[in-house]
């Protein structure tokens, strides 16, 4: 309700927001991968080249490591700063 009040105060005439997209960042979507020339897999473009952040190898795609879970369990409401931000319904946590 606080978000709607602020929107009205700024003259935004929309009475309701669209349903939040549960995955604002492609890295937290289950079928999104980044593959490098060596076949290593990442969930996030920013991690490419950091071997310790790779989630596996394309030759063994069916057996990703535990780093995949970090991305697929991302929930912005787990973060206190996100939880208290009035923009959370719009950005859904932004970049994890």
ChimeraX attribute file (.defattr): number of C-alpha atoms within 10 A of each C-alpha:
attribute: neighborCount
match mode: 1-to-1
recipient: residues
	/A:1	7
	/A:2	8
	/A:3	15
	/A:4	16
	/A:5	12
	/A:6	12
	/A:7	15
	/A:8	13
	/A:9	10
	/A:10	9
	/A:11	9
	/A:12	11
	/A:13	10
	/A:14	10
	/A:15	9
	/A:16	8
	/A:17	10
	/A:18	8
	/A:19	8
	/A:20	12
	/A:21	11
	/A:22	15
	/A:23	20
	/A:24	16
	/A:25	18
	/A:26	15
	/A:27	22
	/A:28	23
	/A:29	16
	/A:30	12
	/A:31	8
	/A:32	12
	/A:33	18
	/A:34	16
	/A:35	16
	/A:36	13
	/A:37	6
	/A:38	8
	/A:39	14
	/A:40	21
	/A:41	26
	/A:42	25
	/A:43	27
	/A:44	20
	/A:45	12
	/A:46	10
	/A:47	14
	/A:48	17
	/A:49	13
	/A:50	9
	/A:51	12
	/A:52	9
	/A:53	18
	/A:54	22
	/A:55	24
	/A:56	22
	/A:57	18
	/A:58	16
	/A:59	10
	/A:60	11
	/A:61	13
	/A:62	9
	/A:63	11
	/A:64	15
	/A:65	13
	/A:66	11
	/A:67	15
	/A:68	19
	/A:69	12
	/A:70	13
	/A:71	19
	/A:72	14
	/A:73	10
	/A:74	17
	/A:75	17
	/A:76	20
	/A:77	14
	/A:78	10
	/A:79	11
	/A:80	9
	/A:81	11
	/A:82	18
	/A:83	16
	/A:84	10
	/A:85	12
	/A:86	14
	/A:87	13
	/A:88	17
	/A:89	18
	/A:90	15
	/A:91	17
	/A:92	20
	/A:93	23
	/A:94	13
	/A:95	13
	/A:96	15
